[in-house]
């Protein structure tokens, strides 16, 4: 009986450590994404933040600020933390200069990172309703958030090339 209890204890402790590792890995991924996005923001010349590849598209600044609005919205739904900005407020910022866009985008990443740090494996497994219509776990909502920011950052590669600049190298690790 003692052996069985010892084995069960080791399994529970091992699973708990592995689950906490997943939260730690999320934080590392978000810190990497923040650094990578900053490289994109810095690569774009300041006078090209208003660049629109076509009339229907967002400017470079708006694209990055849209990414930021998504970070706030998804992370707020996933972690339960109140977003300090209204829905779509970043993209509508009056000052879309390079300096201000960098400040706003980095603040959005800081919001995600600080709130992901408060999560536990149990919280990640809880259900949430994203944007009032999509049922999923909080962990899945954070995955969707990561996917959203990756998608929009990737779109800006073309903007940077059109501006005559070189986008940063891929940063998978």
C-alpha positions as CSV (number, residue, x, y, z in Angstrom):
1,X,0.0,0.0,0.0
2,X,2.9,2.4,0.9
3,X,4.4,1.7,-2.5
4,X,1.2,2.5,-4.3
5,X,0.7,5.7,-2.4
6,X,4.3,6.7,-3.2
7,X,3.8,6.0,-6.9
8,X,0.5,8.0,-6.9
9,X,2.2,10.9,-5.1
10,X,5.1,10.9,-7.6
11,X,2.6,10.9,-10.5
12,X,0.6,13.8,-9.1
13,X,3.8,15.8,-8.3
14,X,5.2,15.1,-11.7
15,X,2.0,16.1,-13.5
16,X,1.7,19.3,-11.4
17,X,5.3,20.3,-12.3
18,X,4.7,19.5,-15.9
19,X,1.5,21.6,-15.9
20,X,3.2,24.5,-14.3
21,X,5.9,24.2,-16.9
22,X,3.2,24.9,-19.5
23,X,2.4,28.2,-17.9
24,X,6.1,29.1,-17.7
25,X,6.4,28.1,-21.4
26,X,3.5,30.4,-22.3
27,X,5.2,33.3,-20.5
28,X,8.5,32.6,-22.4
29,X,6.6,32.5,-25.7
30,X,4.9,35.8,-25.0
31,X,8.2,37.4,-24.0
32,X,9.7,36.2,-27.2
33,X,6.8,37.5,-29.2
34,X,7.1,40.9,-27.6
35,X,10.8,41.1,-28.4
36,X,10.2,40.0,-32.0
37,X,7.4,42.5,-32.5
38,X,9.6,45.2,-31.2
39,X,12.1,44.3,-33.9
40,X,9.4,44.7,-36.5
41,X,8.4,48.1,-35.0
42,X,12.0,49.3,-35.0
43,X,12.6,48.0,-38.6
44,X,9.9,50.2,-40.1
45,X,11.1,53.7,-40.9
46,X,9.2,56.3,-38.8
47,X,8.0,58.1,-42.0
48,X,6.4,54.9,-43.2
49,X,4.1,54.1,-40.3
50,X,1.3,55.5,-42.4
51,X,2.1,53.2,-45.3
52,X,-0.9,51.4,-46.8
53,X,-0.2,48.8,-49.5
54,X,-3.7,49.2,-50.9
55,X,-6.5,51.7,-50.0
56,X,-8.6,48.9,-48.4
57,X,-5.8,47.9,-46.0
58,X,-4.8,49.2,-42.6
59,X,-1.7,51.3,-42.4
60,X,1.4,49.7,-40.8
61,X,0.6,51.6,-37.5
62,X,-3.0,50.5,-37.6
63,X,-2.0,46.9,-38.2
64,X,0.2,46.9,-35.2
65,X,-2.4,48.7,-33.1
66,X,-5.0,46.2,-34.2
67,X,-2.7,43.4,-33.0
68,X,-2.5,45.2,-29.7
69,X,-6.3,45.5,-29.4
70,X,-6.5,41.8,-30.0
71,X,-3.9,41.2,-27.3
72,X,-6.0,43.1,-24.8
73,X,-9.3,41.6,-25.8
74,X,-8.2,38.0,-25.9
75,X,-6.0,38.2,-22.8
76,X,-8.8,39.9,-20.8
77,X,-11.2,37.1,-21.7
78,X,-8.7,34.4,-21.0
79,X,-7.4,35.7,-17.7
80,X,-10.3,37.6,-16.3
81,X,-8.3,40.8,-16.0
82,X,-10.1,44.0,-17.0
83,X,-8.6,45.5,-20.1
84,X,-7.3,49.0,-19.6
85,X,-8.4,50.0,-23.2
86,X,-11.7,49.8,-24.9
87,X,-12.4,47.5,-27.8
88,X,-10.6,48.8,-30.8
89,X,-9.3,51.8,-29.0
90,X,-5.6,51.3,-29.8
91,X,-6.2,51.2,-33.5
92,X,-8.1,54.5,-33.3
93,X,-5.3,56.3,-31.4
94,X,-4.9,59.8,-32.6
95,X,-1.1,59.7,-32.3
96,X,0.1,56.9,-34.6
97,X,3.8,58.0,-34.7
98,X,6.5,55.4,-34.4
99,X,7.3,56.4,-30.9
100,X,3.7,56.2,-29.7
101,X,2.8,53.0,-31.6
102,X,5.8,51.3,-30.0
103,X,4.7,52.5,-26.6
104,X,1.1,51.3,-27.1
105,X,2.1,47.9,-28.6
106,X,4.6,47.1,-25.8
107,X,2.1,48.0,-23.2
108,X,-0.3,45.5,-24.8
109,X,2.3,42.8,-24.6
110,X,3.1,43.7,-21.0
111,X,-0.7,43.3,-20.2
112,X,-0.7,39.8,-21.7
113,X,2.5,38.7,-20.0
114,X,1.7,40.0,-16.6
115,X,-1.7,38.4,-16.7
116,X,-0.5,35.1,-18.1
117,X,1.9,35.0,-15.1
118,X,-1.1,34.9,-12.8
119,X,-2.5,31.8,-14.5
120,X,-2.3,28.3,-13.1
121,X,-2.8,25.0,-14.9
122,X,-6.3,24.8,-13.3
123,X,-7.2,28.3,-14.6
124,X,-6.0,27.4,-18.1
125,X,-8.4,24.5,-18.1
126,X,-11.4,26.6,-17.1
127,X,-14.0,27.5,-19.8
128,X,-14.6,31.0,-21.0
129,X,-16.7,32.6,-23.7
130,X,-14.6,34.6,-26.1
131,X,-16.2,37.8,-27.5
132,X,-19.6,36.6,-26.2
133,X,-19.9,33.7,-28.7
134,X,-17.0,31.3,-28.8
135,X,-16.8,28.6,-26.0
136,X,-13.3,27.4,-25.2
137,X,-10.8,26.9,-22.4
138,X,-8.9,29.9,-21.2
139,X,-5.7,28.1,-22.4
140,X,-7.2,27.9,-25.9
141,X,-8.2,31.5,-25.8
142,X,-4.6,32.4,-25.1
143,X,-3.5,30.2,-28.0
144,X,-6.0,32.1,-30.2
145,X,-4.5,35.4,-28.9
146,X,-1.0,34.2,-29.8
147,X,-2.2,33.1,-33.3
148,X,-3.8,36.5,-33.9
149,X,-0.7,38.5,-33.0
150,X,1.5,36.2,-35.1
151,X,-0.8,36.6,-38.1
152,X,-0.9,40.4,-38.0
153,X,2.8,40.8,-37.3
154,X,3.5,38.5,-40.2
155,X,1.4,40.7,-42.5
156,X,3.6,43.6,-41.7
157,X,6.6,41.9,-43.3
158,X,5.2,43.1,-46.7
159,X,4.8,46.6,-45.4
160,X,8.4,46.7,-44.2
161,X,9.6,45.4,-47.6
162,X,7.4,48.0,-49.5
163,X,9.0,50.7,-47.3
164,X,12.5,49.6,-48.6
165,X,13.5,48.2,-45.2
166,X,14.4,44.6,-44.2
167,X,12.2,42.7,-41.7
168,X,13.8,40.9,-38.8
169,X,14.8,37.3,-39.2
170,X,12.4,34.6,-37.9
171,X,12.6,34.1,-34.2
172,X,11.1,30.7,-33.4
173,X,13.1,30.1,-30.2
